[in-house]
């Protein structure tokens, strides 16, 4: 049986959240970025990994839920600069742009 390519009808970008909500420059950060979605088809999505401001965002390959669910990126690293770290997420044919994590000095 072939796997079905995963799609979603949309991300609820305004409800995306970082946990913990803030990081500190030069201090180790371990957390998650959770992005709710709607219209999942139950299909697969591939693993993703990228680094922004010293933080590595990693998505483990898996399947979208049918209907609503959450896409969860694990985040690890040491933020290099303070301010905001902004990331753009693309998966399942949709995207969320400008998701920001506040980094304290």
QUIVEN-V231584 format. One record per backbone hydrogen bond with DSSP energy under -0.5 kcal/mol. CO is the residue of the C=O (numbers start at 1). NH is the residue of the N-H. E is the energy in kcal/mol with one decimal. If there is no record, write none. Layout:
BEGIN
CO_NH_E / CO_NH_E
END
This chain:
BEGIN
4_44_-2.9 / 7_41_-1.7 / 10_38_-2.6 / 11_13_-1.2 / 12_15_-1.9 / 13_16_-1.5 / 17_34_-2.8 / 19_32_-2.4 / 21_102_-0.8 / 23_104_-3.4 / 24_27_-2.2 / 27_79_-0.7 / 29_77_-1.4 / 31_75_-3.0 / 32_19_-2.3 / 33_35_-0.5 / 33_73_-2.7 / 34_17_-2.3 / 34_36_-0.5 / 35_71_-2.6 / 36_12_-2.8 / 37_69_-1.7 / 38_9_-1.8 / 38_10_-1.5 / 40_67_-2.3 / 43_64_-2.9 / 44_6_-2.8 / 45_62_-1.7 / 48_59_-3.0 / 50_57_-3.3 / 52_55_-1.9 / 53_80_-1.6 / 54_78_-1.2 / 55_52_-2.7 / 55_57_-0.6 / 56_58_-0.5 / 56_76_-1.9 / 57_50_-2.0 / 58_60_-0.5 / 58_74_-3.0 / 59_48_-1.9 / 62_45_-2.8 / 65_42_-0.9 / 65_67_-0.6 / 66_68_-0.6 / 67_40_-3.5 / 69_37_-2.8 / 70_72_-0.5 / 71_35_-2.7 / 71_73_-0.5 / 73_33_-2.3 / 74_58_-2.8 / 75_31_-2.5 / 76_56_-3.3 / 77_29_-3.3 / 79_26_-2.6 / 83_103_-3.8 / 84_86_-0.6 / 85_101_-2.4 / 87_99_-2.4 / 89_96_-2.6 / 91_94_-2.1 / 92_8_-2.0 / 94_91_-2.2 / 96_89_-3.3 / 99_87_-2.6 / 101_85_-2.7 / 102_23_-2.5 / 102_104_-0.6 / 103_83_-2.9 / 104_25_-3.5
END
